[in-house]
Amino acid sequence: MEPLPILIAGGGVGGLSAALALARVGRRTLVLERAPAFREVGAGLQLAPNATRILRAYGALDALEGLAVAPTQVRIRRGGDGARLANLSLRDAEKRWGAPYLNVHRADLLSALLEQARANDLIEIRNDATLTGFVQDEQGVAVSYRGRDETHRAGGEALIGADGVRSIVRGRLSDPRTDKPNYTGHTAWRAVIPASALPPAFGEPASNLWLGEKAHIVHYPLRAGAIVNIVALVEDDWRGDGERGRDGAQFWDQAGDRRFLLERFKDWAPEALELLSAPETWLRWPLFDRPPLASYARGRTALLGDAAHPMLPYLAQGAAQAIEDSAVLSLAFLEYGGRDPVKALAQYSAARLPRASQIQLSSRKQGKIYHMAGAPAFVRDLVLRLTPSARLMARQNWIYSA
Ligand SMILES: Cc1cc2nc3c(=O)[nH]c(=O)nc-3n(C[C@H](O)[C@H](O)[C@H](O)COP(=O)(O)OP(=O)(O)OC[C@H]3O[C@@H](n4cnc5c(N)ncnc54)[C@H](O)[C@@H]3O)c2cc1C
């Protein structure tokens, strides 16, 4: 009898990467994705070498050729006056870390993964399939999922919850009284605009970072320089519940009020304000995190990506960590899967937990450094100015070389 497939809840970067990884070790998967279709959604993603190295092995990097931009440097500036603090070269990323550093549109990355997945007989993808529950025993896992108008069931050897920060799978594995998404008080305002709407300097192949008190800006060109991705990250003392902004407007699925953002950054350098004034519409993205878990696996079920370790985006590693998860998951299945999927998932969890938790905590710490004010900010800026670029870059080795 043909072995049951491995079920994957969620067809985002994590879920599709997991399907490709498992196919590489000969495992069949069924991906259940809530969205009725894969649409052109999202904004930019910085893909560090620890992610591109794995994507290359999955055959997904070639499709990004001509779409991704390889930044030649990271430019760091002070928000208040635009003073240059550091220029970190990324020219030798491939030589230094064995894989390129790329900025991509999330939709392009998803298309590249999808193209590989659709061409693979071992992977089946069902859209319009929202996982609603599951049970597991020694024989396997049975899931129920909602289709367009009826409930369906499917059986599998194991279940991977790659269903994002509000994971249904995680909700069933952990205690919902202590483990729930927390609004961090940090909000990302995101916009993607044509490069032609900005002076040419904004289209140069660089990742740009502006640091200020309780806020920072990241911007970089995408799609061969045709568009510019802008993220303004704002930290508020006001916490609320993540459902409404300080101005009382609903967060979700609603454009942020541009005037609110411009007021928030009004004391920043003219060039930063010019950038923030360019987009007509902004999407406001409240940032949630969850407490680190003691394990990503229970029995025949495991979590992957944001479902397992959601993180603040300050190291630009969330998607990269989901991609790393997928590679480690497939190695565990290669070692134990045929004989013992429970052992495979336990092994996956044990291998991933220390590193993913460390990156979760380091992302939070990085946010504190970016958002410093007063004397600490002065010292930070001095260190950035005086430390040689190569030494600053070497601090990323533990992340990018993995
Ligand atoms: C402002 C910002 C900037 C970022 N920048 C970067 C960056 O530069 N680099 C980087 O590496 N990361 C970055 N990230 C993080 C990155 O976006 C996430 O870590 C990554 O998308 C996680 O992928 P995932 O597949 O685990 O989850 P998701 O992308 O959330 O995908 C989950 C999928 O599951 C589906 N789903 C949900 N519930 C169900 C259900 N019940 N049944 C079926 N399907 C379901 C959803 O529709 C979705 O397709 C950033 C995040 C933010 C907010």
The ligand as an SDF file (V2000), in Angstrom:
LIG
                    3D

 53 58  0  0  0  0  0  0  0  0999 V2000
    7.0170   44.0070    8.0520 C   0  0  0  0  0  0  0  0  0  0  0  0
    7.6370   42.6620    7.8700 C   0  0  0  0  0  0  0  0  0  0  0  0
    8.8170   42.5360    7.1600 C   0  0  0  0  0  0  0  0  0  0  0  0
    9.4170   41.2850    7.0210 C   0  0  0  0  0  0  0  0  0  0  0  0
   10.5900   41.2090    6.3490 N   0  0  0  0  0  0  0  0  0  0  0  0
   11.2180   40.0130    6.2470 C   0  0  0  0  0  0  0  0  0  0  0  0
   12.4550   39.9150    5.5410 C   0  0  0  0  0  0  0  0  0  0  0  0
   12.9610   40.9150    5.0180 O   0  0  0  0  0  0  0  0  0  0  0  0
   13.0550   38.7030    5.4510 N   0  0  0  0  0  0  0  0  0  0  0  0
   12.5140   37.5640    6.0190 C   0  0  0  0  0  0  0  0  0  0  0  0
   13.1290   36.4740    5.9260 O   0  0  0  0  0  0  0  0  0  0  0  0
   11.3240   37.6300    6.6840 N   0  0  0  0  0  0  0  0  0  0  0  0
   10.6640   38.8160    6.8050 C   0  0  0  0  0  0  0  0  0  0  0  0
    9.4620   38.8950    7.4420 N   0  0  0  0  0  0  0  0  0  0  0  0
    8.9010   37.6690    8.0550 C   0  0  0  0  0  0  0  0  0  0  0  0
    8.1750   36.7910    7.0600 C   0  0  0  0  0  0  0  0  0  0  0  0
    7.2060   37.5320    6.3660 O   0  0  0  0  0  0  0  0  0  0  0  0
    7.5090   35.6280    7.7880 C   0  0  0  0  0  0  0  0  0  0  0  0
    8.3580   35.0970    8.7640 O   0  0  0  0  0  0  0  0  0  0  0  0
    7.1450   34.5180    6.7990 C   0  0  0  0  0  0  0  0  0  0  0  0
    6.1820   34.9850    5.8850 O   0  0  0  0  0  0  0  0  0  0  0  0
    6.6120   33.2970    7.5370 C   0  0  0  0  0  0  0  0  0  0  0  0
    6.1720   32.3420    6.5900 O   0  0  0  0  0  0  0  0  0  0  0  0
    5.1490   31.2030    7.0250 P   0  0  0  0  0  0  0  0  0  0  0  0
    4.9300   30.3920    5.7970 O   0  0  0  0  0  0  0  0  0  0  0  0
    5.6170   30.5420    8.2650 O   0  0  0  0  0  0  0  0  0  0  0  0
    3.8240   31.9690    7.4520 O   0  0  0  0  0  0  0  0  0  0  0  0
    2.8310   32.8470    6.5570 P   0  0  0  0  0  0  0  0  0  0  0  0
    3.5800   33.6360    5.5560 O   0  0  0  0  0  0  0  0  0  0  0  0
    1.9530   33.5640    7.5250 O   0  0  0  0  0  0  0  0  0  0  0  0
    1.9630   31.7680    5.7710 O   0  0  0  0  0  0  0  0  0  0  0  0
    0.9580   31.0120    6.4100 C   0  0  0  0  0  0  0  0  0  0  0  0
    0.0470   30.4420    5.3290 C   0  0  0  0  0  0  0  0  0  0  0  0
   -0.9090   29.5980    5.9590 O   0  0  0  0  0  0  0  0  0  0  0  0
   -2.2090   29.8970    5.4530 C   0  0  0  0  0  0  0  0  0  0  0  0
   -3.1460   29.5300    6.5210 N   0  0  0  0  0  0  0  0  0  0  0  0
   -3.3720   30.1470    7.7000 C   0  0  0  0  0  0  0  0  0  0  0  0
   -4.2600   29.4860    8.4380 N   0  0  0  0  0  0  0  0  0  0  0  0
   -4.6310   28.3980    7.6980 C   0  0  0  0  0  0  0  0  0  0  0  0
   -5.5270   27.3130    7.9240 C   0  0  0  0  0  0  0  0  0  0  0  0
   -6.2320   27.2060    9.0710 N   0  0  0  0  0  0  0  0  0  0  0  0
   -5.6530   26.3600    6.9600 N   0  0  0  0  0  0  0  0  0  0  0  0
   -4.9370   26.4460    5.7970 C   0  0  0  0  0  0  0  0  0  0  0  0
   -4.0840   27.4670    5.5300 N   0  0  0  0  0  0  0  0  0  0  0  0
   -3.9150   28.4140    6.4840 C   0  0  0  0  0  0  0  0  0  0  0  0
   -2.1690   31.3760    5.1360 C   0  0  0  0  0  0  0  0  0  0  0  0
   -3.1460   31.7300    4.1820 O   0  0  0  0  0  0  0  0  0  0  0  0
   -0.7460   31.5160    4.5870 C   0  0  0  0  0  0  0  0  0  0  0  0
   -0.6760   31.2460    3.1980 O   0  0  0  0  0  0  0  0  0  0  0  0
    8.8220   40.1280    7.5820 C   0  0  0  0  0  0  0  0  0  0  0  0
    7.6040   40.2420    8.2530 C   0  0  0  0  0  0  0  0  0  0  0  0
    7.0150   41.4990    8.3980 C   0  0  0  0  0  0  0  0  0  0  0  0
    5.7120   41.5850    9.1280 C   0  0  0  0  0  0  0  0  0  0  0  0
  1  2  1  0
  2  3  1  0
  2 52  2  0
  3  4  2  0
  4  5  1  0
  4 50  1  0
  5  6  2  0
  6  7  1  0
  6 13  1  0
  7  8  2  0
  7  9  1  0
  9 10  1  0
 10 11  2  0
 10 12  1  0
 12 13  2  0
 13 14  1  0
 14 15  1  0
 14 50  1  0
 15 16  1  0
 16 17  1  0
 16 18  1  0
 18 19  1  0
 18 20  1  0
 20 21  1  0
 20 22  1  0
 22 23  1  0
 23 24  1  0
 24 25  2  0
 24 26  1  0
 24 27  1  0
 27 28  1  0
 28 29  2  0
 28 30  1  0
 28 31  1  0
 31 32  1  0
 32 33  1  0
 33 34  1  0
 33 48  1  0
 34 35  1  0
 35 36  1  0
 35 46  1  0
 36 37  1  0
 36 45  1  0
 37 38  2  0
 38 39  1  0
 39 40  1  0
 39 45  2  0
 40 41  1  0
 40 42  2  0
 42 43  1  0
 43 44  2  0
 44 45  1  0
 46 47  1  0
 46 48  1  0
 48 49  1  0
 50 51  2  0
 51 52  1  0
 52 53  1  0
M  END
$$$$
